[in-house]
């Protein structure tokens, strides 16, 4: 399983979206998104930005395929103590 497949699939499932819903947001068919999610096709910059907005993470997280939002939340909680 490719890193891209694992990352995009886990993000989508974490947010309870279907491939069809994500495809609609980034402006492609479900079949095209399935190919992107499988790692056989790369996202365009505009598609990556739309995914970042959808998931509430940075464009850098999409490009590097790392979800740092959890780390940021943990650090914020630790800073309060």
C-alpha positions in Angstrom: 0.0 0.0 0.0 1.4 3.4 -1.0 2.0 6.2 1.5 -0.4 8.4 -0.5 -3.2 5.7 -0.4 -2.8 5.3 3.4 -2.7 9.1 4.0 -5.7 10.1 1.9 -7.8 7.1 2.8 -7.2 7.6 6.5 -8.0 11.3 6.3 -11.2 10.6 4.4 -12.3 7.9 6.8 -11.4 10.0 9.8 -13.8 12.6 8.6 -16.5 10.1 7.6 -16.5 11.2 3.9 -17.1 9.0 0.9 -14.9 9.1 -2.1 -17.8 10.7 -4.0 -18.1 13.6 -1.4 -14.4 14.3 -1.6 -14.4 14.1 -5.4 -17.2 16.7 -5.5 -15.2 19.1 -3.3 -12.0 18.9 -5.4 -13.9 18.9 -8.7 -13.3 15.4 -10.1 -15.3 12.2 -10.6 -15.4 9.6 -7.9 -13.4 7.3 -10.3 -10.6 10.0 -10.7 -10.5 10.5 -6.9 -10.2 6.8 -6.4 -7.1 6.8 -8.7 -5.7 9.8 -6.8 -6.3 8.0 -3.4 -4.7 4.8 -4.7 -1.5 6.8 -5.4 -1.6 6.3 -9.2 -2.2 10.0 -9.9 -1.0 13.1 -8.2 -3.1 16.0 -7.0 -2.9 19.3 -8.7 -2.1 22.3 -6.5 -5.6 23.6 -6.5 -7.0 20.1 -5.6 -4.4 19.8 -2.8 -5.6 23.3 -1.5 -9.2 22.2 -1.6 -8.4 19.0 0.4 -6.4 21.0 3.0 -9.4 23.3 3.4 -11.8 20.4 3.6 -9.9 18.6 6.3 -8.8 21.8 8.2 -5.1 21.0 7.8 -2.3 22.9 6.1 -1.4 22.6 2.5 2.1 21.5 3.7 0.4 18.6 5.5 -1.3 17.5 2.3 2.0 17.9 0.3 4.1 16.1 2.8 1.3 13.7 3.6 1.6 14.2 7.4 -1.4 15.2 9.6 0.2 17.5 12.1 -3.1 18.8 13.5 -3.1 16.3 16.3 0.4 17.3 17.3 -0.6 21.0 17.4 -3.6 20.2 19.6 -1.5 18.1 22.0 1.1 20.9 22.3 -1.7 23.4 22.9 -3.1 21.3 25.7 0.4 20.8 27.3 1.0 24.5 27.1 -2.0 25.2 29.4 -0.6 23.1 32.2 
